[in-house]
C-alpha cells in the first residue's frame, strides 16, 4: 500500500497515514517493533507499507519512505476542506462523489529503495 503521512510523532515513532485506497486511515506505532527500527517520518512523507487489519483498525508494518515531504501541506488542505460547507452536486457528467475531494497533483511516484 502507498500512503501519505498526515501526522507523526518523531520521539515515539508513531504516525497516521492516509492510504491510497481512500479507506480508513492506517496507524504506525512501535508495538512489537524496536523504535529504532522504524523510520523517522514527517508530515507529507510518501510511504510504502504492508497493511494489517486488527479489530477494525488498520495498522502499517514494514514502512519505507518513498519520498520525503512529498505532500507537506496535505493535512492543512484536508482540515480546510473539512471546515467548508459540503459542495453542491454538480449537474454534469463528472463524478458527483468528487465534491469534497482534495486533488493531489498528478506525477509519478518513485519506487521505494530496498536493501
Legacy VTK file of the C-alpha trace (Angstrom):
# vtk DataFile Version 3.0
C-alpha trace
ASCII
DATASET POLYDATA
POINTS 115 float
0.000 0.000 0.000
1.139 3.570 -0.648
0.127 6.432 1.630
0.910 9.927 2.852
1.824 10.701 6.465
-0.659 13.259 7.814
0.610 13.232 11.430
3.729 11.896 13.100
5.462 11.764 16.469
9.202 11.504 15.870
10.023 10.695 19.504
7.643 7.731 19.850
7.910 6.817 16.139
4.149 6.845 15.613
2.242 8.104 12.588
-1.162 8.371 10.953
-1.206 7.536 7.242
-3.786 8.462 4.602
-3.999 5.395 2.333
-4.117 5.304 -1.451
-7.335 3.246 -1.393
-9.103 6.110 0.471
-10.243 3.630 3.102
-9.774 4.171 6.827
-6.514 5.696 7.992
-3.601 3.433 8.879
-1.672 3.761 12.125
2.005 3.145 12.684
3.012 2.514 16.266
6.029 0.922 17.842
4.032 -2.017 19.205
6.031 -5.196 18.689
8.924 -3.435 16.948
12.028 -1.734 18.237
11.512 2.040 17.867
14.953 2.484 16.296
13.935 0.020 13.552
11.071 2.309 12.494
11.761 5.195 10.108
11.572 8.799 11.320
8.512 10.069 9.499
7.458 13.643 8.839
4.102 15.024 7.778
3.880 14.831 3.990
6.207 11.846 3.537
5.049 9.346 0.923
5.443 5.839 2.300
5.069 2.245 1.147
3.897 -0.291 3.725
2.220 -3.598 4.438
-1.316 -3.180 5.762
-2.835 -5.344 8.502
-6.363 -5.002 9.870
-6.857 -5.909 13.508
-10.242 -5.413 15.196
-11.300 -2.887 12.503
-8.084 -0.856 12.948
-5.642 -0.589 10.058
-2.001 -0.962 11.076
1.045 -0.121 8.946
4.023 -2.511 9.031
7.347 -2.654 7.166
7.152 1.062 6.399
9.620 2.501 3.872
9.852 6.146 2.833
9.327 6.553 -0.919
9.651 10.348 -0.993
10.320 12.754 1.872
7.889 15.637 2.306
6.088 14.847 -0.964
2.829 16.439 0.239
3.726 18.690 3.167
0.514 20.754 3.015
-1.879 17.824 2.785
-3.124 17.762 6.388
-3.815 21.515 6.246
-5.703 21.099 2.960
-7.768 18.278 4.458
-8.616 20.406 7.516
-9.589 23.376 5.320
-11.809 21.143 3.185
-13.496 19.683 6.275
-14.292 23.198 7.548
-16.098 24.210 4.337
-19.731 23.613 3.550
-20.299 20.435 1.520
-20.193 21.077 -2.211
-23.487 21.041 -4.067
-23.929 18.152 -6.504
-22.731 19.000 -9.995
-25.195 18.505 -12.863
-22.585 17.439 -15.429
-21.070 14.131 -16.431
-18.449 14.476 -13.703
-18.360 12.151 -10.732
-20.835 13.512 -8.110
-18.758 11.983 -5.296
-15.810 14.278 -6.097
-17.303 17.405 -4.460
-15.312 17.036 -1.239
-12.070 15.553 -2.602
-8.658 17.164 -2.190
-6.934 16.658 -5.528
-3.253 15.781 -5.485
-1.050 16.933 -8.361
-0.513 14.231 -10.979
3.010 12.912 -11.017
4.799 9.624 -10.914
5.683 8.204 -7.529
9.168 6.691 -7.430
9.587 3.202 -6.037
10.971 2.773 -2.519
14.599 1.773 -2.258
15.142 -1.622 -0.691
18.294 -3.200 0.647
LINES 1 116
115 0 1 2 3 4 5 6 7 8 9 10 11 12 13 14 15 16 17 18 19 20 21 22 23 24 25 26 27 28 29 30 31 32 33 34 35 36 37 38 39 40 41 42 43 44 45 46 47 48 49 50 51 52 53 54 55 56 57 58 59 60 61 62 63 64 65 66 67 68 69 70 71 72 73 74 75 76 77 78 79 80 81 82 83 84 85 86 87 88 89 90 91 92 93 94 95 96 97 98 99 100 101 102 103 104 105 106 107 108 109 110 111 112 113 114
